[in-house]
């Protein structure tokens, strides 16, 4: 497939030099780099960042995370914990 992409000038010069020094085309160098990058990202498990916590751990008294109805009532009430 033929496509057009924008590449940083410095990076393109490096790719062009690599292609010339190895006797390969620029397209072949770019394809190999993409294959390697995609292969690594598929193999690496996604690491989630820990969420910040404030104050004590756990939910506030009276909060039942299993009940959407109860959660909505708490969020909409004037006496909602803050």
C-alpha positions in Angstrom: 0.0 0.0 0.0 1.2 3.5 -0.7 0.6 6.3 1.7 1.9 9.7 2.8 3.1 10.4 6.3 4.8 13.3 8.0 8.2 12.5 9.7 10.4 14.8 11.7 13.3 16.0 9.5 16.0 14.7 11.9 14.3 11.3 12.1 14.0 11.1 8.3 17.7 11.8 7.8 18.5 9.0 10.2 16.2 6.6 8.4 17.7 7.7 5.1 21.2 7.1 6.4 20.3 3.7 7.8 18.7 2.7 4.4 21.8 3.8 2.5 24.2 2.1 4.9 22.3 -1.2 4.8 21.4 -1.2 1.1 17.7 -1.3 1.9 14.8 1.1 1.0 13.4 3.7 3.3 10.1 1.9 3.1 11.7 -1.4 4.3 13.3 0.4 7.3 10.0 2.1 8.3 8.1 -1.2 7.9 10.5 -3.0 10.1 10.4 -0.3 12.8 6.5 -0.4 12.7 6.5 -4.2 13.0 8.8 -4.1 15.9 6.9 -1.3 17.7 3.5 -3.0 17.2 4.9 -6.4 18.3 6.3 -4.9 21.5 3.1 -3.1 22.4 1.0 -6.2 21.8 3.3 -8.2 24.2 3.5 -5.7 27.0 0.7 -5.9 29.4 -1.0 -2.6 30.1 -0.1 -1.2 33.4 -2.8 0.9 35.1 -1.7 3.8 37.1 -2.7 3.8 40.8 -5.6 6.1 41.5 -5.0 8.8 44.1 -6.8 8.4 47.4 -7.6 11.0 50.0 -8.3 10.5 53.6 -9.4 7.1 54.9 -9.7 4.0 52.7 -13.0 2.5 51.7 -16.4 4.0 51.0 -18.2 6.5 53.2 -20.8 5.1 55.6 -24.1 4.3 53.9 -22.7 4.0 50.4 -23.5 0.7 48.7 -21.5 0.5 45.5 -23.7 -2.5 44.3 -26.9 -0.3 44.1 -27.1 2.3 41.4 -30.4 3.4 42.8 -28.9 4.0 46.3 -25.9 5.8 44.8 -28.1 8.1 42.8 -30.1 8.9 45.9 -27.0 9.8 47.9 -25.5 11.9 45.1 -28.7 13.9 44.6 -29.6 14.3 48.3 -28.8 17.5 50.1 -27.2 15.4 52.9 -24.8 13.7 50.6 -21.4 13.1 52.2 -18.7 15.4 50.8 
